[in-house]
Amino acid sequence: MPNVHVNLADRSYDILVEDGLLDRAGELIAGLGLKGKAAVITDSNVGALYADRLVDRLSEAGIETSVHTVRAGEASKSMLQTADLCGEMNRADHDRSSFVVALGGGVVGDLAGFVAAIFYRGIPFVQIPTTIVSQVDSSAGGKTGVNASEGKNLIGAFHQPRLVIVDPLTLASLPGREYREGYAEVIKHAAIRDAAMIDDLATLDPADQHPSADLLARNLAIKARVVEEDEQETSGVRALLNFGHTIGHGIEASLPYGEMLHGEAISLGIKAALFLSEKINQFSPAESARILGLLENFQLPLTLPDSIPTEKIMDKLSRDKKFTGGVIKFVLLTGPGAAEVSSKVTLDDIREAVEYLRA
């Protein structure tokens, strides 16, 4: 099976990708040497499909479990939900010898990882991602956290998983819209680090919800190499993964949680970042068109609704954690498969890019 190793000294771990891997989760997790009780954290959609099956596999491997289900959706990424989960785990007799298994998409992974980071001051956790976004991006890298009213992911911790188990077959159960939105992150990876993937993605059928394990592993390898270079965003390399996310997060935060899916907002953010890459870095309009064509093929939005005021987006993105000390650090493309963190982008440039999205 494709195996991506994330080399972070004593925090190193493997990402395993293979059809049917969910049914091997018990033996794989037992192989880590984790001896305590498992807290499976999932959501109301994924839990109904896969939680019993996972619990059976864990039980077969001799692992005692409790299951904790949150309401599906972005609104569950909150401090209130975090406190509720910690309380549930205490009442289920979990302690510092326990570990967490995150079963679900990016919301569950971020939330469960954050719970693991703070419960008894930190316990191990395993990621079993079930969406494209989580299988190519958010399950790896150790970023955990929840949202604040001022913006996304403003409260959290770096806490690396002990193992990531990716079963592409779980994607078949996703609604089409939720499946396709994840490709915004795949297209982002191609744009910043793998120009050849742009051509490969153009051959995919968006209706086929069974991507190859190799494609998923290729994306995870991009994420792993960036994380190895800059685990806690101190050198600026990891910021490259924010391509399309500065304006995208501003748009997402300007709407009630869940009204626009994460990948849909990032699609708009990518279009805006391409506009600024052309304006500031003389990025090729023809290359921009190729990337926009991929977003369009996966039915991702490329026009900003007039109902979202530009100044609201500007207010939300000014609170984004990527604005350090008020300094704008914006990811721009320098060529196909190449990007940089630029300090040349001004607030006026960003405002112009947001307005461009209305065209």
ABEGO torsion letter per residue (X at the ends): XBBBBBBAEAABBBBBBBBGAAAAAAAAAAAAGBABBBBBBBBAAAAAAAAAAAAAAAAAAGBBBBBBBBBBEAAABBAAAAAAAAAAAAAAGBBAABBBBBBEBAAAAAAAAAAAAABGGEBBBBBBBABAAAAAAAABGGBBEBBBAAEBGABEBBBBBABBBBBAAAAAABBAAAAAAAAAAAAAAAAAABAAAAAAAAABBAABABBBAAAAAAAAAAAAAAAAABAAGAAGAAAAAABGAAAAAAAAAABBBGABBAAAAAAAAAAAAAAAAAAAAGBBAAAAAAAAAAAAAAGBBABBBAABBAAAAAAAAAABAABBGGBBBBBBBABBGBBBBBAABBAAAAAAAAAAAAX
